[in-house]
Amino acid sequence: QVQLVESGGDLVQAGGSLRLSCAASGSAFSFNAMGWYRQAPGKQRDLVATITRDGSTNYADSVKGRFSIAGDYAKNTVYLQMNSLRPEDTAVYYCNAVVRILTTTMNLWGQGTQVTVSS
């Protein structure tokens, strides 16, 4: 099985920056896509950004121009660079990976990492 290990969540002031990292390890696999989602208390888990194996990206409107996703598939790692953070960005951020193990495609989640932005 593939395990996703996240890091980088922290408490920051509004306007600050963070970089989240998600590294995949475990069974032999190939990435189809990786991404980040976030969930604030009492709210749905929403897409933040995704990236496919060929580098195609998409972003939630709320983070366009502020967040950047990048994948390093040689390192089995995806990053989320978050700039100009705002209090409304406060949430648990979850790494997501769509991976292929042999002929099986699986949608996996990390444990989540807390990002708190103070005003």
Secondary structure in CASP SS format (residue, H / E / C, confidence):
PFRMAT SS
TARGET T0000
AUTHOR 0000-0000-0000
METHOD secondary structure of the structure
MODEL  1
Q C 1.00
V E 1.00
Q E 1.00
L E 1.00
V E 1.00
E E 1.00
S E 1.00
G C 1.00
G C 1.00
D C 1.00
L E 1.00
V E 1.00
Q E 1.00
A C 1.00
G C 1.00
G C 1.00
S C 1.00
L E 1.00
R E 1.00
L E 1.00
S E 1.00
C E 1.00
A E 1.00
A E 1.00
S E 1.00
G E 1.00
S C 1.00
A C 1.00
F C 1.00
S E 1.00
F E 1.00
N E 1.00
A E 1.00
M E 1.00
G E 1.00
W E 1.00
Y E 1.00
R E 1.00
Q E 1.00
A C 1.00
P C 1.00
G C 1.00
K C 1.00
Q C 1.00
R C 1.00
D E 1.00
L E 1.00
V E 1.00
A E 1.00
T E 1.00
I E 1.00
T E 1.00
R C 1.00
D C 1.00
G C 1.00
S C 1.00
T E 1.00
N E 1.00
Y E 1.00
A C 1.00
D H 1.00
S H 1.00
V H 1.00
K C 1.00
G C 1.00
R C 1.00
F E 1.00
S E 1.00
I E 1.00
A E 1.00
G E 1.00
D E 1.00
Y C 1.00
A C 1.00
K C 1.00
N C 1.00
T E 1.00
V E 1.00
Y E 1.00
L E 1.00
Q E 1.00
M E 1.00
N C 1.00
S C 1.00
L C 1.00
R C 1.00
P H 1.00
E H 1.00
D H 1.00
T C 1.00
A E 1.00
V E 1.00
Y E 1.00
Y E 1.00
C E 1.00
N E 1.00
A E 1.00
V E 1.00
V E 1.00
R E 1.00
I E 1.00
L C 1.00
T C 1.00
T E 1.00
T E 1.00
M E 1.00
N E 1.00
L E 1.00
W E 1.00
G C 1.00
Q C 1.00
G C 1.00
T E 1.00
Q E 1.00
V E 1.00
T E 1.00
V E 1.00
S E 1.00
S C 1.00
END
